[in-house]
């Protein structure tokens, strides 16, 4: 017998078009995003960040998705076309790229709201009841169907997905909601220095996840009004949402684990430190983000590769990986990997030691190199005997970037091996 509630949610998801904002550079990631948009950044051994909101849409039953691109989008578009182009438009499902194409103005996308506005005719053509606006650069697993049901049941004009985070973590970093006892948003502050604490959870505040559900005609009306305002920055967080709270019904949807009723896993990997940490969390024995959940898979594209290989079993020259994740195509040839995450096609040669590091696809670590607490960008070739992460002054002197928390970023350009990835 079918669950009537599931049928109710499935009707809502069929009436929804999702739009993923994927045009951002991610400037706080510095050289790591010099040649790629942040949503195209590799994550978790075999994925890209864009795979998480896309997988959430598919797993939630939302199969009409537009991806708004702008900054250095080639690798992002290439990945989406390779891994997400199998949907059948004749069955009413698609994942489409919506690049900045100056449809309504001579400008490129001027802000998050303007990006949606410049595609308003495309969205109207689909006749959705609801528009789901998603950030394309966060890591999480979320059923948007539950949020849609909450949006409809509360009668909201706009629902903002939120997560409870410590006040000190949110300060200066996230948009923060102040809500009443029924989770109606009564104030929205964009990255305040002193966020408002929650009455029911002292020491925590309600941070915006950057995901919104709008009734479609309501959204179109507000976007047109905003586009006509010469003083607006055409941004949801700065302009649209604060302007709606006083007169319209704007609700917060708290993203919580259904089993524990605690805040669910969500990470903004917008800095080098947070990117490194979120990847390092995956090598824990029981990581907070469960990539092994067969009921909520993260879909992606990855080229066909042989299994990871570990060779040589001699004292001092043993190919092994401990407390680590090693992707397809990797060869650990007489080197040692500890508490690290290796993406596809990484080579670690004899006598090398890798510790607490993230090695992106195609990295080649030559003999006797030592790497600790580092992010090594795609296709870097680490020379024989090079030591990274053990002496930060020496790292900085060679042009490597060292963060305040001691994570070292190394790119091809820093190694004199070219700048494009």
Secondary structure, 3 states (H helix, E strand, C coil): CCCHHHHHHHHHHHCEEEEEECCCCCHHHHHHHCCCCHHHCEECCCEECHHHHHHHHHHHCCCEEEEEECCCCHHHHHHHHHHCCCCCHHHCCEEEEEECCCCCCCCCCCCHHHHHHCCHHHHHHHCCCEEEEEECCEEECCCHHHHHHHHHHHCCCEEEEEEEEEHHHHCCCCEEEEECCCCEEEEEEECCCCCCCECCECCEEEEEEEEEEEEHHHHHHHHHHHHCCCCCCCCHHHHHHHHHCCCCCEEEEECECCCCCCECCEEECCCHHHHHHHHHHCCCCCCCCCCCCCCCCCCCCCCCCCCCEEECEECCEECEEECCEECCCCEEECCEEECCEECCCCEECCCCEEECCEECCCCEECCCCEEECEEECCCCEECCCCEECCCHHHHHHCCCEECCCCCEEECCCCCCCCCCC
